[in-house]
Amino acid sequence: MLYISAHIERDAAPTEAVRELAGYGFERIELAGPADWNAFDEEGLADLAEDNDLSLILHNDFPPQMEDFVPNLATEDEEEQTRLVRLLDEALRLSQTLRARVYSLQAGFAWELSPEADAGPALLAPIYDARENMAEAVSNLAKRLPKNFVLAVSNGTPQPDGSPLSLMASPEQILEFLEMAGDVPELGLFLDIPALERASGLLGFGLLDALDDVASRYVDKIAKIRLAVPAADARPTPGLTNFMRAILPDIPTAPVVLDWRGISLRDLPDQVEAFRKAFFV
């Protein structure tokens, strides 16, 4: 199932962003931040989805929070942990209103972070037990999920110098998470292929080899996928096309989200159709 990412700017109203995409005929949309809490009309969004038969799914810092923060599954800060639980609970409640069955969070970070609107998150202090913290956090969050609902954690991207700010950037860490999640039906992987491609260039591993390694062992744990549409005439590579065709029959309900930051909205329908024909034959 192909979904379109809704690019909601910090000062934009999420409902209007969805309305614009729906006007172009898109019925499956992913919502993510940063979005302004003051501009968020939850009831209006739910009504828009119901009136237009839209399928909406949520990612990371959506729904918007009254106070900005960077969701970090590895945090040791008790106040940040409380905020993360509150975000999950609000995302679950809104997801149930929208009849969505998956919510995704970005993998944790190896530093405590502070939101900075203009420059991006500021690094506060290193977290030496980040991987253990994240494993404990996702296990605890999974206990809050309703039946037949999945929390999907996305793989991350290292720093440009290869240092591991974001967790789950290497194939080894992704497999480590999946091994831990294997016995927890409420946990899954949000396979962010553009992030994995950036990590492959920085860390020196083969993208398709990593994808095949993950899928050959844990295809049933892939709960969501992200792809990039970098240009109006872009088409998926033969290697990526073959990979997607091989795994999608095994995960027919997993949303495949197209990130279209590189093209205009008017070119998007043709691109979506091209990707649909490439993957869903």
C-alpha positions in Angstrom: 0.0 0.0 0.0 1.6 3.3 -1.1 1.3 6.2 1.2 2.4 9.8 0.7 4.3 11.8 3.3 2.7 15.1 4.3 5.3 17.8 4.6 3.9 19.8 7.4 6.0 22.9 8.1 6.3 24.2 11.7 3.8 27.0 11.1 1.3 25.1 8.9 -2.0 23.5 9.8 -1.8 19.7 9.5 -5.5 19.5 8.4 -4.8 21.8 5.4 -1.8 19.9 4.4 -3.9 16.7 4.3 -6.7 18.5 2.5 -4.3 19.7 -0.2 -3.0 16.2 -0.8 -6.5 14.8 -0.9 -7.3 17.4 -3.5 -4.8 15.7 -5.8 -6.5 12.3 -5.3 -4.2 10.9 -2.6 -6.1 8.8 0.0 -3.2 7.3 2.0 -1.1 9.8 3.8 1.6 9.8 6.6 1.7 12.6 9.1 4.9 13.7 10.8 6.2 16.9 12.4 7.4 19.4 13.1 3.9 20.8 13.4 2.6 23.6 15.5 0.5 22.4 18.4 -1.6 25.7 18.2 -2.4 24.9 14.5 -3.5 21.3 15.2 -7.2 20.7 14.9 -7.6 17.0 15.8 -11.4 16.9 15.4 -11.1 18.6 12.0 -8.5 16.1 10.9 -10.6 13.2 12.0 -13.6 14.6 10.2 -11.6 15.2 7.0 -10.4 11.7 7.0 -13.8 10.2 7.6 -15.6 12.4 5.0 -13.0 11.6 2.3 -12.3 8.0 3.2 -8.6 8.7 3.9 -6.2 6.4 5.5 -3.8 8.4 7.8 -0.8 7.0 9.7 1.4 8.9 12.2 5.2 9.1 12.6 7.5 10.2 15.4 6.6 13.7 16.6 3.0 13.6 15.5 0.6 14.5 17.0 2.3 17.8 17.9 3.0 18.4 21.5 2.4 21.6 23.5 6.1 21.8 24.4 8.7 21.0 21.8 10.9 18.0 22.4 12.9 15.5 20.4 11.6 12.0 20.9 14.6 9.9 22.0 14.0 6.2 22.9 17.5 6.1 24.5 17.1 9.0 26.9 18.0 8.7 30.5 16.2 11.9 31.5 13.1 11.1 33.5 11.2 14.1 32.2 11.9 13.2 28.6 10.8 9.7 29.3 7.5 11.0 30.6 7.1 13.1 27.5 7.8 10.1 25.3 5.1 8.0 27.0 2.6 10.9 26.7 3.4 11.2 23.0 2.9 7.5 22.5 -0.5 7.6 24.4 -1.7 10.5 22.3 -0.5 8.9 19.1 -2.3 5.7 20.0 -5.5 7.5 20.8 -5.4 9.5 17.5 -4.4 6.3 15.6 -7.5 4.5 16.9 -9.7 7.4 15.9 -8.2 7.2 12.4 -8.4 3.4 12.4 -4.6 3.1 11.9 -2.8 0.0 13.1 0.8 1.2 13.1 2.7 4.1 14.6 6.4 4.7 14.1 9.2 6.2 16.1 12.7 7.1 15.1 15.4 5.0 16.7 17.0 6.4 19.8 20.1 8.7 19.9 23.4 8.3 21.7 23.1 11.8 23.1 20.6 13.7 25.1 19.0 16.3 22.7 17.4 19.7 23.0 15.1 21.0 20.3 16.4 24.1 18.4 14.0 25.3 15.8 16.5 26.9 13.5 19.7 24.8 13.8 18.2 21.4 14.6 18.6 19.4 17.9 21.4 20.5 20.1 23.6 17.9 21.7 23.6 18.0 25.5 25.4 15.0 26.8 26.5 11.5 25.6 24.4 8.5 26.7 26.8 5.6 27.3 24.1 2.9 27.7 22.0 4.1 24.8 21.4 0.8 23.1 20.4 -0.9 26.4 18.2 2.1 27.2 16.4 1.9 23.9 15.8 -1.8 24.2 14.2 -1.3 27.6 12.1 1.7 26.4 10.6 -0.1 23.4 9.8 -3.1 25.5 8.0 -1.0 28.0 6.2 1.0 25.4 5.0 -2.1 23.7 3.2 -3.1 26.8 1.0 0.0 26.4 -0.2 -1.0 22.9 -3.6 -2.4 22.1 -4.1 -5.8 20.5 -3.2 -5.9 16.8 -1.3 -2.6 16.9 2.4 -2.3 16.0 5.0 0.2 17.2 7.5 0.4 14.3 11.0 1.7 15.1 13.0 3.2 12.2 16.6 2.6 11.4 18.8 5.7 11.8 21.7 7.5 10.1 25.1 8.1 11.6 26.9 11.5 11.6 28.7 12.6 8.5 32.0 11.5 10.1 30.5 8.0 10.8 30.0 8.5 14.5 26.9 6.9 15.9 24.6 9.8 17.0 21.5 7.8 15.8 21.1 4.2 16.8 20.2 1.4 14.5 22.3 2.9 11.7 24.3 -0.3 10.9 22.9 -3.6 9.7 24.3 -5.2 12.9 22.3 -2.9 15.1 19.1 -3.3 13.0 19.4 -7.1 13.4 20.1 -6.7 17.1 16.8 -4.8 17.5 14.9 -7.3 15.4 16.3 -10.2 17.4 15.0 -8.5 20.6 11.7 -7.7 18.9 11.2 -11.1 17.5 9.3 -12.3 20.6 7.2 -9.2 20.9 4.4 -9.1 18.3 3.7 -5.5 19.0 7.1 -4.4 17.8 8.3 -4.0 14.2 10.8 -2.3 12.0 10.1 0.9 10.0 12.6 0.2 7.2 13.8 3.6 6.1 15.6 2.8 2.9 17.0 6.4 2.2 18.4 6.4 5.8 20.0 3.0 5.2 21.4 4.2 1.9 23.1 7.2 3.6 24.4 5.0 6.3 25.8 2.5 3.8 27.9 5.3 2.2 29.2 6.5 5.6 29.8 3.2 7.2 30.9 1.3 4.1 28.4 -1.6 3.7 26.4 -2.6 0.7 22.8 -1.3 0.7 21.2 -4.3 -1.2 23.2 -6.8 0.9 21.9 -5.2 4.1 18.3 -5.1 2.8 18.5 -8.8 1.8 20.1 -9.7 5.1 17.2 -8.1 7.1 14.5 -9.4 4.9 15.8 -13.0 4.7 15.7 -13.2 8.5 12.9 -10.9 9.6 10.6 -10.0 6.7 7.6 -10.6 8.9 8.8 -7.9 11.3 8.9 -5.2 8.6 5.9 -3.1 9.5 6.5 0.0 7.4 8.9 1.1 4.6 10.1 4.5 3.5 11.3 5.3 0.0 12.5 8.6 -1.5 11.4 10.2 -4.8 14.3 12.6 -5.4 13.2 14.0 -8.8 10.2 14.3 -11.1 11.6 11.7 -13.6 13.1 9.4 -10.9 12.4 5.7 -11.1 13.4 2.9 -8.6 16.6 1.1 -9.5 16.4 -2.5 -10.7 17.9 -3.7 -7.5 15.4 -1.9 -5.3 12.6 -2.9 -7.6 13.5 -6.6 -7.3 13.8 -6.3 -3.5 10.4 -4.7 -3.1 8.7 -7.2 -5.4 10.2 -10.0 -3.4 9.1 -8.9 0.0 5.8 -7.1 -0.5 3.8 -10.3 -1.0 4.9 -11.4 2.5 3.9 -8.1 4.1 0.8 -7.0 2.2 -0.5 -4.6 4.9 2.8 -2.8 5.5 2.5 0.9 4.4 5.2 2.0 1.8 5.7 5.7 2.3 7.0 7.9 -0.5 9.0 10.9 0.6 8.7 13.4 -2.3 10.7 16.4 -1.0 12.6 16.6 -4.3 9.6 17.2 -6.6 6.6 19.4 -6.9 3.1 18.4 -5.9 1.8 18.6 -9.4 4.4 16.0 -10.5 3.6 13.6 -7.7 0.6 11.7 -9.1 2.7 10.5 -12.1 5.6 9.5 -9.7 3.3 7.5 -7.4 1.8 5.7 -10.4 5.3 4.8 -11.7 6.4 3.4 -8.3 3.1 1.5 -8.0 3.7 -0.1 -11.4 7.3 -0.9 -10.5 6.5 -2.6 -7.2 2.9 -4.0 -7.4 2.9 -6.1 -10.5 
